[in-house]
Amino acid sequence: MENRDPVTPDVAALAGPLADQELVWEACDFNDDGPPLPGADVSNVECATMKVPRDWLDPDPEVTWDVRISQARNLDPADPEYHTTIITHPGGPYASGLSYSTAVQMYTPQLRPTTNYVSFDQRGLGRSSHADCEYEYDPSDGPTAAAQAIGEACSQDPEVATMTTEQAAYDIDFIRHLLGLETVTYMGYSYGTWLGTWYGSLFSDNIERMVLDSATDSTQESIQVLYNAAHEGRDRQFRLHMLNWIARNDATFGLGTDPEAIWRRYFAATSTPERTLAARYAWNAVNGPVAFSNPIGYPAAGSLVVSIIAEAEAAAESVVPVESAARIIDQVDLPDHLIVAAHNRLAGLAAASHEEPGKPIRGTFDYVIEFTACTDGQWTQGLDYWEKFHERTAPLAPLSEQFGLLVTPTCAFWPTDSKMPTPDDSFPQTIVLQSELDSMTPFEQGRAAGTGLPNTSLIAVDNESIHGVFPYGTVEVDRPVIDFLLGGNRPAQTIVAAGKPLPLEQVTYESWAPLDANAEHAAEPPLFTDPTRVAPPR
């Protein structure tokens, strides 16, 4: 890709006659994969569909995609009380974001009297236009055959080639244009921080300020760095945070008070291929991985760890993975209706793959999360690097390996010449929020963005693992963000805030090591820490 002209792209000029379309607002029909949060106010929300050029880099007003948007409208932008419109993105991108305007409106009641909120289904998702590609492979060609077939086929598909973060950034600015707004505020979570950095780099003149929550290291040219880091990030949270919590709550879980002993006992219980598969089935069937995004899920995850260990130590003569997983599920402390749902998911997992070597498999691929990941910057290509990477990573991230996540990605067979534009001094005023033990965007990622992007301040939450910090519920974290969104200055220096107590607990414990004033650790992460060490006051 050529170096871009530093002048902000003019989406109205690029869109031609599409720039004159009028949005037709109507009642929203939200997708099941992204309904409004319970309690969210939808009374002021309407939806519309806008036509966008399919390819903003070579626009043709006759070749378009539909992008569905929603607006939680509180006041007319001409009203003297109007302050800003916040365009929001929930991350992924793997599900509808159409209702997310209602979530952020609910999160920020202090802003609502002066603020409108907008969200959208990113191209390829929900009620926006979709793209897909056909592929074919022979399973006898090995475990990477499907990834290679998908990567090679989809990377050549012209419609898939428009399902990129760069194109989504242009779509966001076109929303701004069609709403008749000179500037907007942007708030993005997880992948939405990667999209936000792209948007902020291209359209800084049109953005008042940004909040990037649980951030990717968007100082990198490829999002591969995030995906590589997430394996160890997941295991780090499991080892230092979740197992410490299980050890402190021995009265509930009965696994003892030593996290290292629990860790060894867990992996001894999942040491054979059959028991590994049974554990993977059980984690996925009960949605256990959700706990790695929000510690509210720790009680269920802790019960699952207990059940996996108990199943193995029952010393069955033989192990049939799906039957073993079913017994594990029955012992997890969940309401009956969730146990029933888990068994239904287990049946689907067990039946998901029955490949016959020598018989070609044909399929259709439409995963936008992969489309964007693979087209947003060059990943290391071919098998050699990935085989060595997985060999190095497996001992450091045994839980990620058990979950089946150390696999060669489709992006390893997807060449691209795209890369994120380099943010410069015109980058919008920005706050990055990051929790210390986030598994999906590990701490080093968010800290790199929060300290490396221009005009950006970092709020780091010590001894916290949540993915998606704001609103956090403490004045120390939330007040600077609210003040900033109301028009105040971003924090003059890094804020290191105290994490909240975990479920079942009244105080916060030190899981890793205290963050210093610059949100840095004095040393590399240890394998294990003392679970009884109370976090020092901040």
TIRO-59292 format. One line per 2 residues: number of its first residue (from 1); their letters; for each residue x, y, z negated of C-alpha. Coordinates in Angstrom, 3 decimals. Each point is the difference from the previous one (the first is absolute). Example, Ala and Ser with C-alpha at 12.3 -4.5 7.8 and 13.67 -1.06 7.14 Angstrom:
1) as) 12.300 -4.500 -7.800 ~ 1.370 3.440 0.660
***
This chain:
1) me) 0.000 0.000 0.000 ~ 1.271 3.468 0.849
3) nr) 0.766 2.545 -2.691 ~ -3.105 2.077 -0.501
5) dp) -0.338 3.701 0.547 ~ -0.129 1.612 -3.455
7) vt) -3.073 1.991 1.037 ~ -3.146 -1.416 -1.607
9) pd) -1.975 -1.995 2.588 ~ -3.209 1.698 1.132
11) va) -2.613 -2.742 -0.243 ~ -2.681 2.189 1.578
13) al) 2.123 0.541 3.103 ~ 0.962 -3.675 0.159
15) ag) -3.634 -1.139 -0.354 ~ -1.250 2.224 2.807
17) pl) -3.815 -0.102 0.244 ~ -0.147 -2.360 -2.992
19) ad) 0.992 2.965 -2.159 ~ -3.407 1.578 0.664
21) qe) -2.087 -2.940 -1.220 ~ -2.430 0.651 -2.806
23) lv) -0.116 -2.457 -2.862 ~ -3.456 -1.471 -0.569
25) we) -0.413 -0.620 -3.717 ~ -2.237 -2.840 -1.166
27) ac) -0.495 -2.396 -2.875 ~ 3.003 -2.234 -0.642
29) df) -0.090 -3.740 0.498 ~ 2.962 -1.251 -2.011
31) nd) 1.748 -3.278 0.792 ~ 0.005 -2.837 -2.517
33) dg) 3.812 0.136 -0.088 ~ -0.036 3.571 -1.285
35) pp) -3.206 0.868 -1.883 ~ -0.193 3.023 -2.317
37) lp) 1.309 -0.569 -3.503 ~ -2.671 -0.645 -2.648
39) ga) -1.180 3.345 -1.307 ~ 1.259 2.021 2.952
41) dv) -2.333 2.784 1.114 ~ -1.029 -0.483 3.639
43) sn) -2.780 2.596 -0.030 ~ 2.145 2.609 1.748
45) ve) 1.676 -2.377 2.447 ~ -0.606 -0.246 3.728
47) ca) 1.831 -1.765 2.790 ~ 0.827 0.782 3.609
49) tm) 1.904 -1.573 2.878 ~ 2.629 1.966 1.873
51) kv) 1.491 -0.847 3.379 ~ 3.796 0.139 0.048
53) pr) 2.489 -0.568 2.808 ~ 1.037 -3.626 -0.071
55) dw) 3.624 1.099 0.336 ~ 0.830 3.444 -1.364
57) ld) 3.449 -0.164 1.599 ~ -1.548 -0.379 3.458
59) pd) -3.568 1.255 -0.503 ~ -2.798 -0.666 2.450
61) pe) -3.426 1.339 -1.067 ~ -1.625 -2.849 1.911
63) vt) 1.887 -2.680 -1.959 ~ -1.037 0.223 -3.636
65) wd) -0.435 -1.711 -3.311 ~ -2.740 0.641 -2.553
67) vr) 1.058 1.024 -3.500 ~ -2.700 -0.058 -2.680
69) is) 0.317 2.648 -2.719 ~ -1.868 0.888 -3.179
71) qa) -0.258 3.304 -1.813 ~ -1.047 0.628 -3.580
73) rn) -1.023 3.600 0.550 ~ -0.424 2.265 -3.006
75) ld) 0.054 3.426 1.648 ~ 0.405 1.773 3.293
77) pa) 3.625 0.923 0.816 ~ -1.249 3.562 0.554
79) dp) -1.165 0.170 -3.633 ~ 2.283 2.265 -2.075
81) ey) 0.221 -2.777 -2.600 ~ 1.387 -2.495 2.532
83) ht) 3.605 -0.999 -0.662 ~ 0.953 -3.017 2.121
85) ti) -1.010 -3.245 1.660 ~ 1.872 -3.082 -1.182
87) it) 0.524 -2.668 2.672 ~ 0.618 -3.308 -1.761
89) hp) 1.394 -3.413 0.913 ~ -0.222 -3.071 -2.288
91) gg) 2.965 -1.922 1.462 ~ 0.265 -3.374 1.655
93) py) -0.900 0.461 2.767 ~ -2.162 -3.107 -0.244
95) as) -3.517 1.085 -0.959 ~ -2.516 2.726 0.626
97) gl) 0.903 3.366 -1.498 ~ -3.303 1.637 0.869
99) sy) -1.309 0.211 -3.561 ~ 3.266 1.170 -1.516
101) st) -1.105 3.634 0.121 ~ -2.554 -0.889 -2.683
103) av) 2.669 -1.664 -2.164 ~ 2.332 2.998 0.000
105) qm) -2.948 2.308 -0.621 ~ -0.857 -2.136 -3.042
107) yt) 3.646 0.062 -1.160 ~ 0.224 3.808 0.079
109) pq) -3.101 1.623 -1.540 ~ 2.064 3.116 -0.794
111) lr) 0.519 0.572 3.735 ~ -3.479 -0.761 1.244
113) pt) -1.515 3.515 -0.362 ~ 2.511 1.355 2.522
115) tn) 0.961 -3.033 2.054 ~ -1.294 -2.223 2.778
117) yv) 1.294 -3.532 0.499 ~ 0.539 -1.929 3.225
119) sf) 1.023 -3.581 0.716 ~ -0.069 -2.173 3.098
121) dq) 0.267 -3.462 1.442 ~ 3.480 -0.069 1.484
123) rg) -0.014 -1.034 3.658 ~ -0.259 -3.789 0.069
125) lg) -2.041 -0.274 -3.213 ~ -3.568 0.173 -1.225
127) rs) -2.336 1.910 2.281 ~ 2.752 1.515 2.112
129) sh) 1.158 -1.559 3.286 ~ 1.945 -3.241 -0.230
131) ad) 2.765 -1.576 2.054 ~ 1.270 -3.557 0.114
133) ce) 2.346 -2.221 1.966 ~ -0.081 -3.621 1.132
135) ye) 2.829 -2.376 -0.856 ~ 0.853 -3.683 0.345
137) yd) 2.578 -2.253 -1.625 ~ 0.877 -3.637 -0.633
139) ps) 0.331 -0.850 -3.724 ~ 2.685 -2.530 0.872
141) dg) 2.266 2.965 0.783 ~ 0.463 0.572 -3.722
143) pt) -1.265 2.170 -2.862 ~ 0.752 3.274 1.789
145) aa) -1.786 -0.920 3.231 ~ -3.193 1.873 -0.844
147) aq) 1.813 3.166 -1.106 ~ 2.128 -0.022 3.131
149) ai) -2.984 -0.543 2.286 ~ -1.966 2.795 -1.663
151) ge) 2.914 2.423 -0.004 ~ 0.908 -0.612 3.616
153) ac) -3.598 0.184 1.237 ~ -1.230 2.938 -2.087
155) sq) 3.070 2.147 0.595 ~ -0.874 -0.002 3.710
157) dp) -3.692 0.818 -0.410 ~ -0.742 3.610 1.078
159) ev) -2.997 0.416 -2.330 ~ 1.838 -1.385 -3.011
161) at) 2.784 2.462 0.836 ~ -2.367 2.821 -1.003
163) mt) -0.699 -1.481 -3.447 ~ 2.870 1.841 -1.657
165) te) 0.534 2.272 -2.963 ~ 1.093 2.773 2.344
167) qa) -3.306 -0.194 1.889 ~ -1.889 -0.035 -3.329
169) ay) 1.829 3.190 -1.030 ~ -1.272 1.719 3.148
171) di) -3.498 -1.309 -0.787 ~ 0.165 1.634 -3.442
173) df) 0.927 3.342 1.462 ~ -2.797 -0.329 2.547
175) ir) -2.439 -0.474 -2.895 ~ 1.312 3.298 -1.375
177) hl) -0.555 1.657 3.378 ~ -3.549 -1.306 0.469
179) lg) -0.928 1.120 -3.509 ~ 1.133 3.500 0.967
181) le) 2.650 0.161 -2.722 ~ 3.312 1.813 0.268
183) tv) 1.575 -2.158 -2.689 ~ -0.796 -3.046 -2.129
185) ty) 1.394 -1.796 -3.030 ~ 1.094 -3.622 0.367
187) mg) -0.122 -2.732 -2.660 ~ 1.271 -3.479 0.855
189) ys) 0.611 -3.177 -1.956 ~ 2.490 -2.797 0.781
191) yg) 0.227 -0.285 3.830 ~ -1.884 3.308 -0.031
193) tw) 3.241 1.566 -1.283 ~ 1.842 -1.255 3.100
195) lg) -2.780 1.401 2.177 ~ 0.061 3.214 -2.042
197) tw) 3.719 0.473 0.569 ~ -0.501 -0.473 3.737
199) yg) -2.905 2.461 -0.067 ~ 1.951 2.488 -2.096
201) sl) 3.017 -0.212 2.298 ~ -2.016 0.607 3.162
203) fs) -2.670 2.438 -1.215 ~ 1.511 1.874 -2.933
205) dn) -1.484 3.317 1.181 ~ -3.505 -1.450 -0.421
207) ie) 0.437 -1.472 -3.489 ~ -0.335 1.970 -3.223
209) rm) 1.480 -2.655 -2.264 ~ 0.175 -3.771 -0.438
211) vl) -0.227 -2.623 -2.749 ~ 1.698 -3.320 0.786
213) ds) -0.805 -2.681 -2.561 ~ 1.909 -3.300 -0.369
215) at) 2.352 0.906 2.772 ~ 1.921 -1.800 2.656
217) ds) 3.550 1.182 0.563 ~ -0.960 2.203 2.908
219) tq) 3.531 1.345 0.264 ~ 0.679 -3.233 1.939
221) es) -0.492 -0.446 3.735 ~ -1.861 -3.311 -0.406
223) iq) -2.486 -1.305 -2.541 ~ 1.933 -3.303 0.006
225) vl) 1.900 1.341 -3.025 ~ -3.233 -0.002 -2.025
227) yn) -1.045 -3.479 1.036 ~ 3.447 -1.381 -0.829
229) aa) 0.010 1.649 -3.431 ~ -3.511 -1.111 -0.991
231) he) 1.054 -3.635 -0.549 ~ 2.369 0.849 -2.844
233) gr) -2.385 2.705 -1.220 ~ -2.746 -2.586 -0.474
235) dr) 2.265 -2.383 -1.911 ~ 1.416 2.852 -2.071
237) qf) -3.481 0.935 -1.204 ~ -0.818 -3.654 -0.713
239) rl) 3.224 -0.575 -1.924 ~ 0.397 3.253 -1.939
241) hm) -3.544 1.267 -0.421 ~ -2.599 -2.762 0.258
243) ln) 1.987 -2.713 -1.781 ~ 1.068 2.418 -2.735
245) wi) -3.679 0.787 -0.508 ~ -0.934 -3.712 -0.084
247) ar) 2.765 -0.585 -2.546 ~ -1.221 2.825 -2.245
249) nd) -3.511 -1.431 0.147 ~ 0.906 -3.521 -1.037
251) at) -3.098 -0.112 -2.214 ~ -2.089 0.181 3.192
253) fg) 2.074 -2.065 2.426 ~ 1.958 -2.390 -2.210
255) lg) 3.123 -0.136 2.173 ~ 2.425 1.273 -2.631
257) td) 1.674 3.352 -0.525 ~ 3.034 -0.358 2.286
259) pe) -0.652 1.268 3.578 ~ 3.045 -1.814 1.376
261) ai) -1.259 -3.298 -1.422 ~ -3.446 0.616 1.524
263) wr) 1.615 0.849 3.349 ~ 2.020 -3.229 -0.004
265) ry) -3.020 -2.014 -1.085 ~ -2.132 1.494 2.770
267) fa) 2.486 -0.786 2.760 ~ 0.625 -3.470 -1.405
269) at) -3.771 -0.505 0.298 ~ 0.098 1.044 3.663
271) st) 3.266 -1.627 1.012 ~ -1.275 -2.517 2.560
273) pe) -1.505 0.844 3.396 ~ -3.366 -1.399 -1.089
275) rt) -0.132 2.018 -3.212 ~ 1.243 3.105 1.788
277) la) -2.849 -0.300 2.474 ~ -2.518 -0.642 -2.773
279) ar) 1.180 3.139 -1.824 ~ -0.176 2.056 3.201
281) ya) -3.518 -1.217 0.652 ~ -1.034 0.827 -3.577
283) wn) 1.507 3.512 -0.004 ~ -1.718 0.883 3.258
285) av) -3.308 -1.654 -0.848 ~ -0.439 2.021 -3.210
287) ng) 1.381 3.208 1.599 ~ 2.839 -0.118 -2.505
289) pv) 2.351 2.183 2.094 ~ -2.335 2.950 -0.699
291) af) 1.656 0.156 -3.428 ~ 3.218 1.134 1.676
293) sn) -1.830 3.142 1.158 ~ -1.829 0.767 -3.232
295) pi) 0.746 -1.409 -3.469 ~ -3.711 -0.119 -0.719
297) gy) 0.353 -3.403 1.680 ~ 2.643 -1.223 -2.468
299) pa) -2.391 -1.980 -2.247 ~ -1.178 -2.130 2.938
301) ag) 3.560 -0.350 1.325 ~ 1.263 -0.994 -3.447
303) sl) -2.714 -2.638 -0.270 ~ 0.978 -1.256 3.454
305) vv) 3.661 -0.348 -1.029 ~ -1.133 -2.010 -3.040
307) si) -2.182 -2.238 2.182 ~ 2.749 -0.658 2.569
309) ia) 2.419 -1.025 -2.741 ~ -2.612 -2.168 -1.744
311) ea) -0.890 -1.761 3.255 ~ 3.628 -0.942 0.658
313) ea) 0.718 -1.047 -3.563 ~ -3.016 -2.310 0.003
315) aa) 2.326 -2.346 1.916 ~ -2.354 -1.288 2.681
317) es) 1.443 -2.974 1.878 ~ -0.507 1.638 3.379
319) vv) -0.839 3.516 1.116 ~ -2.472 0.860 2.738
321) pv) 0.394 3.797 0.312 ~ -3.628 0.912 0.624
323) es) -1.225 -2.273 -2.829 ~ 2.654 1.351 -2.355
325) aa) -0.949 3.576 0.920 ~ -3.652 -0.759 -0.704
327) ri) 0.879 -1.206 -3.515 ~ 2.121 3.111 -0.560
329) id) -2.868 2.254 1.065 ~ -2.411 -1.704 -2.385
331) qv) 2.271 0.885 -2.931 ~ 0.417 3.697 0.817
333) dl) -1.821 2.356 -2.339 ~ -2.439 1.570 2.458
335) pd) -3.791 0.343 0.120 ~ -1.816 -2.950 1.562
337) hl) -0.956 1.892 3.181 ~ 3.665 0.862 0.655
339) iv) 1.008 -3.630 -0.526 ~ -2.600 -1.029 2.581
341) aa) 1.329 2.646 2.408 ~ 3.549 -1.239 -0.601
343) hn) -0.960 -3.561 0.905 ~ -1.615 1.266 3.177
345) rl) 3.190 1.872 0.928 ~ 2.042 -3.075 -0.824
347) ag) -2.034 -2.050 2.453 ~ 0.731 2.578 2.687
349) la) 3.715 0.085 -0.803 ~ 0.300 -3.769 0.117
351) aa) -1.772 -0.201 3.349 ~ 1.771 2.978 1.577
353) sh) 2.782 -1.717 1.907 ~ -0.023 -3.382 1.687
355) ee) 2.398 0.356 2.923 ~ 0.731 -2.884 2.345
357) pg) 3.587 0.022 1.318 ~ 0.087 -0.019 3.786
359) kp) -3.450 1.539 0.305 ~ 0.221 3.704 0.933
361) ir) -1.781 2.411 -2.294 ~ -1.598 3.095 1.467
363) gt) -1.172 2.910 -2.041 ~ -0.943 3.648 -0.159
365) fd) 1.979 2.318 -2.259 ~ -1.460 3.270 -1.286
367) yv) 1.813 0.762 -3.265 ~ 0.533 3.755 -0.004
369) ie) 2.321 -0.236 -2.992 ~ 2.407 -1.943 2.219
371) ft) -0.580 2.214 3.027 ~ 1.072 3.075 -1.960
373) ac) 2.839 -1.683 -1.888 ~ 1.576 -1.367 3.151
375) td) -0.405 3.135 2.121 ~ 1.078 2.564 -2.603
377) gq) 3.724 -0.599 0.366 ~ 2.258 -2.822 1.108
379) wt) 0.174 -3.080 -2.225 ~ 3.010 -2.316 0.138
381) qg) -0.689 -2.299 2.930 ~ 0.419 -3.769 0.302
383) ld) 0.258 -2.915 -2.388 ~ 3.578 0.161 -1.256
385) yw) -0.389 3.031 -2.275 ~ -3.298 -1.221 -1.448
387) ek) 1.222 -3.501 -0.800 ~ 2.922 1.473 -1.914
389) fh) -2.218 2.633 -1.641 ~ -2.426 -2.625 -1.303
391) er) 2.876 -2.174 -1.186 ~ 1.405 2.940 -2.000
393) ta) -3.390 1.138 -1.284 ~ -1.513 -3.308 -1.147
395) pl) 2.111 -0.311 -3.197 ~ -0.746 3.645 -0.855
397) ap) -3.727 -0.227 0.740 ~ -1.199 -3.534 -0.755
399) ls) -3.606 1.094 -0.548 ~ -0.098 1.726 3.383
401) eq) 1.390 -3.168 1.533 ~ -2.650 -2.052 -1.809
403) fg) -2.703 2.293 1.369 ~ 1.248 -0.835 3.501
405) ll) 1.132 3.556 0.722 ~ 3.573 -0.714 1.111
407) vt) -0.899 -0.576 3.619 ~ 1.426 1.453 3.182
409) pt) -2.258 2.927 0.954 ~ -1.584 0.640 3.357
411) ca) 1.997 3.247 0.013 ~ 3.171 -2.085 0.457
413) fw) -1.161 -0.575 3.583 ~ -1.468 3.439 0.673
415) pt) 2.429 2.450 1.626 ~ -0.820 3.704 -0.206
417) ds) 1.735 3.297 0.642 ~ -2.155 1.886 -2.500
419) km) 1.199 1.531 -3.252 ~ -1.373 2.475 -2.511
421) pt) 0.989 3.598 0.701 ~ 2.451 1.390 -2.518
423) pd) -1.689 2.346 -2.497 ~ 1.631 3.446 -0.091
425) ds) -0.283 3.119 -2.116 ~ -3.478 0.694 1.390
427) fp) -1.349 -3.149 -1.699 ~ -3.092 0.820 -2.114
429) qt) 0.175 0.527 -3.740 ~ -0.462 -3.523 -1.361
431) iv) -0.302 -2.016 -3.202 ~ 0.936 -3.700 -0.072
433) lq) -1.341 -2.235 -2.796 ~ 1.599 -3.349 -0.791
435) se) -0.258 -2.621 -2.753 ~ 3.153 -1.718 -1.205
437) ld) -1.084 -3.610 0.504 ~ -2.159 0.309 3.108
439) sm) 0.363 -3.205 1.999 ~ -1.378 1.184 3.344
441) tp) 2.036 3.184 0.342 ~ 2.845 -0.751 -2.414
443) fe) 1.385 2.816 -2.110 ~ 3.072 0.643 2.138
445) qg) -2.290 0.689 2.954 ~ -2.085 2.649 -1.721
447) ra) 2.996 1.606 -1.662 ~ 1.807 0.278 3.343
449) ag) -3.016 1.774 1.499 ~ -0.594 2.180 -3.042
451) tg) 3.601 1.190 -0.155 ~ 0.976 -0.242 3.674
453) lp) -2.829 1.683 1.898 ~ 0.251 3.787 0.400
455) nt) -2.179 2.235 -2.188 ~ -1.030 -2.979 -2.141
457) sl) -0.247 -0.705 -3.735 ~ -0.222 -3.397 -1.710
459) ia) -2.247 -1.133 -2.850 ~ 1.247 -3.384 -1.247
461) vd) -1.970 -2.049 -2.536 ~ 2.232 -2.079 -2.268
463) ne) -1.084 -3.520 -1.040 ~ -2.920 -0.010 2.407
465) si) -0.698 -2.438 2.843 ~ -3.144 1.418 1.597
467) hg) -0.051 0.475 3.769 ~ -1.866 3.245 0.530
469) vf) 0.787 2.253 -2.962 ~ -2.310 3.014 0.315
471) py) -2.231 0.561 -1.836 ~ 1.885 -1.620 -2.855
473) gt) -2.026 1.274 -2.928 ~ 2.759 1.863 -1.829
475) ve) 0.548 3.756 -0.001 ~ 3.719 -0.471 0.618
477) vd) -0.629 -1.685 3.370 ~ -3.302 1.437 1.184
479) rp) 0.237 3.673 -0.984 ~ 2.945 0.857 2.296
481) vi) -1.786 -1.651 2.931 ~ -3.299 1.791 -0.639
483) df) 1.764 3.341 -0.454 ~ 1.913 -0.579 3.238
485) ll) -3.157 -0.883 1.925 ~ -1.669 3.124 -1.373
487) gg) 2.758 2.066 1.587 ~ 2.698 0.041 -2.662
489) nr) 3.675 -0.732 0.496 ~ 1.311 -3.527 0.056
491) pa) 2.033 -0.983 -3.091 ~ 3.397 1.699 -0.021
493) qt) 1.729 -3.208 -1.038 ~ -0.604 -3.730 -0.208
495) iv) -2.606 -1.000 -2.576 ~ 0.516 -3.306 -1.793
497) aa) -3.278 -0.882 -1.709 ~ -0.819 -2.659 -2.555
499) gk) -1.922 -3.066 1.119 ~ -3.219 -1.052 -1.695
501) pl) -0.318 -3.147 -2.132 ~ -0.800 -3.219 1.831
503) pl) -3.243 -1.947 -0.612 ~ -0.372 -1.449 -3.505
505) eq) 2.621 2.450 -1.329 ~ -0.001 3.335 -1.821
507) vt) 3.565 1.190 0.698 ~ 2.245 0.078 3.057
509) ye) 3.018 -2.299 0.090 ~ 3.272 0.409 1.881
511) sw) -0.039 -2.512 2.850 ~ 3.173 0.972 1.891
513) ap) 2.111 2.898 -1.297 ~ -0.970 3.601 -0.741
515) ld) 0.038 2.313 2.997 ~ 2.220 3.031 -0.493
517) an) -1.030 3.564 0.832 ~ 0.803 -0.598 3.673
519) ae) -2.113 -3.188 0.092 ~ 3.077 -2.201 0.224
521) ha) 1.014 -3.179 -1.793 ~ 3.427 -0.249 -1.559
523) ae) 0.589 -3.478 1.448 ~ -1.357 -2.622 2.376
525) pp) -3.213 -1.749 -1.106 ~ 0.680 -2.795 -2.495
527) lf) -1.425 -3.467 0.346 ~ -1.812 0.194 -3.338
529) td) -0.543 2.531 -2.778 ~ -1.178 -0.020 -3.600
531) pt) -3.814 0.036 0.227 ~ -0.403 1.473 -3.493
533) rv) 1.913 3.225 0.667 ~ -2.408 2.940 -0.303
535) ap) 0.463 2.691 2.650 ~ 1.583 3.161 -1.424
537) pr) -2.235 3.080 -0.121 ~ 0.212 2.519 2.847
***
